[in-house]
Amino acid sequence: MVVNNLVENGSILNQFMAELRDIHIHGDRLRFRKNIERIGEIMSYEISKTLKYKTINVQTPLGIKSVSVPDEQIVLATILRAGLPFHQGFLSYFDNAENAFISASRKYNEDHSAFEIELGYLSSPSIEGKTLILIDPMLATGSSLDSSYQTLLYRGNPAKIHVACVIASQHGIEAACKIFPEDKTTIWAADIDPYLDDKAYIVPGLGDAGDLAYGEKI
């Protein structure tokens, strides 16, 4: 399975990642959402390099030009709520994609020492034979990703899978490699962090992406 860590390439993405992590910028929710959206756009461009293409003829005012365009039916599947600005970045580039949304959140026990994944909502087209881009900004343990993927399989078996995240833990990467079929899955991370803390948050990470984007929840 191919794992891509985009910050290693050295691009403007690194600036956006620095701002996402910076506690002195976290109070600016608009900026936080915009930077996640920008990372989605950059990642879309990188993923587009791996797609199949077909040639079409385009009529211009002065003649006909043969152009190569993507030839895969894409479904953007986003885990709510933190995935929404990330999703918008992908949708800005894959504007003809179909879209799926799934709600997955941690439900902790009383002392906050363990959690289960609670799925609350699913809206999805068929993904049978299509290219599934599964969008989850924070890949910590891989539990919500696994639950979401298993639920999406009720909508069909995708031909190709791209797992897209802003920050992944090394643990999450290893978990994803066990969850998804190796022969048709590529993992894309803007950056990969080494650790999880005792509450399974990514360290150094950036905190709770959903809260930083939209405000704290009860």
N, C-alpha and C positions, 0 to 999 in steps of 0.2 A: 504494500500500500504506500502510495506517495504522500508525504507530509511536507507541505510548503510553509516556511516561516518567512513572511514577506519583509520584516524589518532587516533581515540579513542582507537584502539586496541594496539597501541604502537608497531611499527615495523620499519624496515629500511626505509620504505616509508616516515616516518616523517623527516628523513635527506634530502631526495630528495625534499620534500615540502619546507623545510627551505631554501634550495638553490634556488628554483624557485622564492621565494618571495624576496630574498635578493638583494637590489639595487646594492650592491658592486660586485655581480656576473653577473648582467644582461648584461654586455658587451660581455660575452662569449656565443655566440649563439649556438655553438656546444654543450656546456654543458647544456644549457637550453633545447635544443631539446632532448638530451640524457636522461635527468631527466624525461621529460614528457613521453618518450618512456618507461622508466623503470616503471613508475607508471602504464602505460597501461599493462605491463607484470604482475605486481602484481595484478591489478584489474582483469585481465583475469583469473589468478589462483583462485581468490576468487569466481568469477562467475562460474568457472568450477565445483565448489563444489555443485552448485544448479542444474546441468544438469541431464537429464536422462542418464542411462548407460545400455549397453548391454554386454553380455559375448561372447567373441570370443576365438577360440583356435589358439595358435601361435606355429608353429613348430620351436623348437630350435635345435641346433646340437645334443642334447642328449635326446630329448623327446618332449612332447607337454605340453604347459602351458595354462591354462584358464586365460584370462585377461579381466577385465571390461574396456570398452572404451566408450566415449561419443556417445550418440545415438540421437543427435539433429542436424538438418541442420541449420547452423548459417549464418546469413548475417550481416556483419560489415558495418554499414552505417555511414559515416563520413562527418561532416560539414567542408567544406574548408574555409580558408587555414590552420587555426590554428590547426585543427584536425589531420593533416597529421602525425606528429611524434607520437601522441597518438594512431592513427590507426596502425602504424607500431608495437607498443608494443603489441597490440591485435593480429595482424597478425602473430607475432613471435610465439604465443602460439596456436592460432586457425588457423593453417596453411592450413587447408582444407576448410576454410570458403569462402563463396561468398562475394563479396564486392560491396558496393554502395557508390557513392560520390554525394554530393549536395553542391552547392555554396549558402551561405546565408550571407548577410552582412547588416549592418545598413546604411540607407541612411538618413542623417540628413537634417533638414531644414536649412535656411540661418543663423539663430542665434544659431544653435546647441542646441536648447531647446527641440526638439522632433525628433523622427526618425520613419521610416518605414523599414520593412524587405524586402530586394530586393533579390529575388531568380534568379540566373543566369545560373545554369547548373544542370543537373541531369543525372546520369548514374547508373542504378540499375537493378538487376535481379528481377524476381518475388519473393515476400516475403510471398506469400500465404502459411499459415500453418507452417511457419518457425520460428526460434528464431531470433528476430531482436535485435541487440546491437547497439543502437544509440549513437554515439560518438561525444561529443561536450565538449571541455576542460573547457569552462567558461559558467556556467549556471547563467546568471544575471537576466533578466526579464522573461526568458522563451519564448520570442517572436520568436527568430530564431528557437528554438527547435520545437515550435508549427507549424510554417510554414513548416519546413522541414518534420515533421511527417505527416502533412496533405497531402503534395505532395507525400510522399512515399506510402501512402495508395492507390494511383492509381496503384501501383504495387502489391496490394493484402492485405490481412488481416493476420498479423502475429499471431502465436499461443501464443507466449510469447514475452515480451519486457523487455530489460534491458537498462536503461538510464545511461550512463557512463560519468562522468565529473571529472576534476581535482579539480576545486573549484566551489562551488555553493553558491549563496546567499540564505538566508532563504526565501526571496521573491520568488526566482526561484524555490526552492523546493515546496513551496506552489502552485505556478503556475503549475508545472509539475504534481502535484497530481490531479489537475483539468483537465489537458489536456489528460492524458493517462488513459486507463481503469484500474480500481483499482485491478480487479481480476487477471490480468496477467502481471502486471508491477512491476519491482523492480528498485529502484534508487540507484546508487552507486556514492558516492563522496569521493575523497581523503580527502577533508576537506570542511566544511561549514562555511561561514562567515556571520555576522549578518546584514550588511547594504548594500544599494546602495546609491551612491552619486546623485547629481542633474542631472548628465548626464548618470545615470543608469550604472555606473561602480561599480564593487564589491569592498567593503571596508572591511578590508585592502587589499584583493586581491593580485594581482601581476602586474597590468598594462595590456597592450594589448598583449595577448599571441602570436598573429600572427606576430606583429612587433618584439617582442623579439626573436621569432624563425627565422624569415626570413628577417627582416629589415623593415623600415618604407615604407608605401605605399603612393602614391599621392592621 
